[in-house]
Amino acid sequence: MKKKSIIYSDLSKKQLENLKELYIQKKVESMSNQDLKKYVLEIISHQINDTIGKEEEMEAWREMSDFFGEQFEILVLEIQKKYMDNKNILETELDSRQQRIELLERNNLDQEKKDMWDD
């Protein structure tokens, strides 16, 4: 007869927390410096580049601002100046914005039509 495997729900909350902490500690200890740097790069990249919504974007902004300190504003101004000259980027952003506005308007019209029939 096959022995039943242990699963996470067989452990108490405290036991599971302890197992997780042990795993984290041993996992980090087993990684080389190169592996650690690669992993941290992936995590930070995900945190900063894959922001969703205003709150996450503001959090990423604060993190970058804290990291760069007094140089942050200078860096932002340099980037703005660098990409201000590239009209294609601005036009693409405007086109994308316009498409979103048109889609919202279309959705609102569709919603109004549906609401008329619901009465």
MODELLER restraints for C-alpha pairs under 7 A, 6 or more apart:
rsr = mdl.restraints
at = mdl.atoms
rsr.add(forms.Gaussian(group=physical.xy_distance, feature=features.Distance(at['CA:8:A'], at['CA:16:A']), mean=6.94, stdev=0.5))
rsr.add(forms.Gaussian(group=physical.xy_distance, feature=features.Distance(at['CA:48:A'], at['CA:60:A']), mean=5.46, stdev=0.5))
rsr.add(forms.Gaussian(group=physical.xy_distance, feature=features.Distance(at['CA:51:A'], at['CA:57:A']), mean=5.58, stdev=0.5))
rsr.add(forms.Gaussian(group=physical.xy_distance, feature=features.Distance(at['CA:65:A'], at['CA:72:A']), mean=5.61, stdev=0.5))
